[in-house]
Amino acid sequence: MGINKTEVGYLDILSEADISKSLSIANAVPDLAKLDLTLAHIVKTLPPECFSKNSQKAWTAAIINVLLVVLGYCALAITPWFLLPFSWIFTGTALTGFFVLGHDCGHYSFAKRRWVNELAGHLFLLPLLYPFHNWRIQHNCHHLWTNNLGGEGFQQLEDLTNRKADIAWFPFREEVYTELLPPLERWVYWLSRGPLWCLASLPNWWYESTLNSAKFPAKEQSNVRLSFAMVIAFAAILFPILIFTTGIWGFIKFWLAPWLVFHFWLSTFTRVHHTSPEIGWTTGDDWHAVQAQLGGTVHCNYPRWVEFLCHDINVHIPHHISTAIPFYNLRRAHQSLQENWKPYLKECNFSWSLFKQMANQFDLYDYAEGKYKSFQEIEQKS
């Protein structure tokens, strides 16, 4: 009996022989890593309009975002103290929208001209104290090596430093954590994977902001220094004025608290995007781009108001298939992936149980066993 390709659209681009070879007698979904697929194959299944840039949509979203942030700060100015947490949550979430727009600028998918993307990217990220080019370069490493764990032992640290492994929410190998990390770094890692995982983007922000420009490619070093200088100048102007006019409490109320809410969402989005018991970390010849980008990225549903304020950053799988897809086309692209590659997609809903799971189960990675281990398991073993 022949294979009906119309019923398994994700196999349309493969030959009959390839499909027959890949499918088991139980008709299980073939392993992506064992199929002769590249990201280009996946991209070709997406509608061409997913890659179309629409300046009106982009700038309309930007203007609405600015108005919502202004609304948030107006609410902070008049809100009684007992309602401030609600205003902080709203304002911080709206500021996260700034980051998402800057994120598109970093991929040059926001505007059609490169210089417009870079200018807008700086403006979107400045209120968050993120140096645009520093972040852009580091983030592109994450896309290049998604779910690549790096080598064994000290080699993992070398690969992370040299951008030859995924630097976003990577789990340390067990031997790296127990034998190679200095005590302070081990403590920071423990906090960022456990009790304070929802603010773990803070040490990453500090690292990206303070990384010596000499650590970046030579052609990018002047850009990195420019972005860093702009952040320093922004902070040097904003913070003294804010403290002088509103005091330390005003600094906390109008800047620090919303900024921490932003980091809550940034930490949450980025961790949930690539963390699941079903997602493995590989390296070397075992690493497979399609497996990592299509099968190693999670689509998570959040309350609709969060998705609106954050420009659908949770619709993340299409973004890992191609960074050229603008944020306003992500849902159309995801719909296409559901139609053609649904067996490989990982989806979940944001919930309290998911939140607790992130804090308890995904601490270190045992490459030999191909699974995460918790700190508690390592302590019991020792």
Secondary structure, 3 states (H helix, E strand, C coil): CCCCCCCCHHHCCCCHHHHHHHCCCCCCCCCHHHCCCCHHHHHHCCCHHHHCCCHHHHHHHHHHHHHHHHHHHHHHHHCCHHHHHHHHHHHHHHHHHHHHHHHHHHCCCCCCCHHHHHHHHHHHHHHHCCCHHHHHHHHHHHHHCCCECCCCCHHHHHHHHCCCCCCCCCCEEHHHHHHHCCHHHHHHHHHHHCCCHHHCHHHHHHHHHHCCHHHCCHHHHHHHHHHHHHHHHHHHHHHHHHHHHHHHHHHHHHHHHHHHHHHHHHHHHHHHHHCCCCCCCECHHHCCHHHHHCCCCEEEECCHHHHHHCCCCCCCHHHHHCCCCCHHHHHHHHHHHHHHHHHHCEEEECCHHHHHHHHHCCCEEECCCCEEECHHHHHHHC
